[in-house]
């Protein structure tokens, strides 16, 4: 039952993609109609000039670069815009589907507690730790901090003596 609902949700297109598909189809139809219109208009113009007595070669030589080629390339560029819009709709559909699939996945993060190894001793604190079990490396951090303060105080007092002797 859940799989059917999920597959239906995945098959549903985003509204923005549908809008892009419709717009690209509309633009493509306009481009094709414009292309056909320009070619028919070119043929009508050539036939009018030939009925007036102008030679076909001269009329074609003058009208092809000025009327036919722009009449072909303009609708082709509009058709290219329709293809780009269709591609944007496909990309939007894929990205939206990816984001929906990522949001539907239920991820549970299991955090394991940190393990403290009591056998390792910080080399900077080796001088401070004594053999008393209450003052072992696994002792309470406040006890370790008090030991560090005591050692620093004694070092400061020896530094003061050295400075006064000089």
C-alpha positions in Angstrom: 0.0 0.0 0.0 2.8 2.4 0.9 4.7 1.6 -2.3 1.7 2.5 -4.4 1.4 5.8 -2.7 5.1 6.5 -3.1 5.1 5.5 -6.8 2.1 7.8 -7.4 3.9 10.6 -5.6 7.0 10.1 -7.7 5.1 10.0 -10.9 3.3 13.3 -10.2 4.9 16.1 -12.2 5.7 19.4 -10.5 3.5 22.2 -11.5 6.4 24.3 -12.7 7.6 21.6 -15.0 4.1 21.2 -16.4 4.0 24.9 -17.0 7.3 24.8 -18.8 6.2 21.9 -21.0 3.0 23.7 -22.0 4.9 26.9 -22.7 7.5 25.1 -24.8 4.8 23.3 -26.8 3.0 26.6 -27.4 6.2 28.4 -28.5 7.1 25.5 -30.8 3.6 25.6 -32.5 4.0 29.4 -33.0 7.6 28.9 -34.4 6.4 26.2 -36.9 3.4 28.4 -37.9 5.7 31.3 -38.4 8.1 29.3 -40.5 5.3 28.0 -42.7 3.9 31.5 -43.0 7.3 33.0 -44.1 7.9 30.3 -46.7 4.4 30.7 -48.2 4.9 34.5 -48.2 8.2 34.1 -50.0 6.6 31.9 -52.6 3.7 34.3 -53.1 6.2 37.2 -53.5 8.3 35.4 -56.1 5.2 34.3 -58.0 3.9 38.0 -58.1 7.2 39.2 -59.4 7.4 36.5 -62.1 3.8 37.3 -63.2 4.9 40.9 -63.7 7.6 39.7 -66.1 10.8 39.6 -64.0 13.0 36.6 -64.5 12.9 34.0 -61.7 16.7 33.9 -61.2 16.9 37.7 -60.6 13.9 37.7 -58.2 15.3 34.7 -56.2 18.8 36.3 -56.1 17.3 39.4 -54.6 14.7 37.9 -52.2 16.5 34.9 -50.8 19.0 36.9 -48.7 16.6 39.6 -47.8 13.4 37.7 -47.1 13.7 34.0 -47.1 16.8 33.5 -44.9 15.6 35.8 -42.1 12.2 34.2 -42.5 13.7 30.8 -41.8 16.3 31.6 -39.1 13.9 33.6 -36.9 11.4 30.7 -36.4 14.3 28.3 -35.9 15.7 30.5 -33.1 12.2 30.6 -31.6 12.1 26.8 -31.9 15.4 26.7 -30.1 14.0 28.7 -27.2 11.1 26.2 -27.0 13.6 23.3 -26.9 15.6 25.1 -24.1 12.4 25.6 -22.2 11.5 22.0 -22.6 14.9 21.0 -21.3 14.5 23.3 -18.3 11.3 21.5 -17.5 13.0 18.2 -17.6 15.8 19.4 -15.4 13.3 20.9 -13.0 11.4 17.6 -12.9 14.6 15.6 -12.1 15.7 18.0 -9.4 12.3 18.2 -7.8 12.1 14.4 -7.8 15.5 14.2 -6.2 14.6 16.6 -3.5 11.3 14.8 -2.8 13.1 11.5 -2.6 15.7 12.9 -0.2 13.1 14.4 2.0 11.1 11.1 2.1 14.0 9.0 3.2 13.9 8.6 6.9 17.4 8.8 8.2 18.3 8.1 11.8 21.6 9.2 13.1 23.0 7.0 15.8 25.6 8.8 17.9 27.8 6.5 20.0 29.1 7.8 23.3 32.8 8.8 23.3 35.0 6.2 24.9 37.7 7.6 27.2 40.8 5.5 27.5 42.1 5.7 31.1 45.4 4.1 30.2 46.6 7.0 28.1 48.0 10.1 29.9 48.5 13.5 28.3 52.3 14.0 28.1 51.9 17.6 29.2 50.2 16.5 32.3 52.5 13.6 33.2 54.4 15.7 35.7 51.2 16.6 37.5 49.6 13.2 37.9 50.7 11.4 41.1 50.4 7.8 42.2 47.5 8.5 44.5 44.4 6.8 43.1 42.2 9.8 43.8 44.5 11.8 41.6 44.8 9.3 38.7 44.2 10.3 35.1 40.6 9.1 35.4 40.1 11.6 38.3 37.6 14.3 38.2 38.6 17.2 35.9 38.3 19.7 38.8 41.0 17.8 40.7 43.3 17.8 37.7 42.8 21.5 37.2 43.6 22.2 40.9 46.8 20.2 40.4 47.7 22.3 37.4 47.1 25.5 39.3 49.2 24.3 42.2 52.1 23.4 40.0 51.9 26.7 38.2 51.8 28.6 41.5 55.0 26.9 42.6 56.6 27.6 39.3 55.6 31.3 39.5 57.1 31.5 43.0 60.4 30.0 41.7 60.4 32.4 38.8 60.0 35.3 41.2 63.0 34.1 43.3 65.1 33.8 40.1 64.2 37.3 39.1 65.0 38.8 42.5 68.4 37.0 42.6 69.6 38.6 39.4 
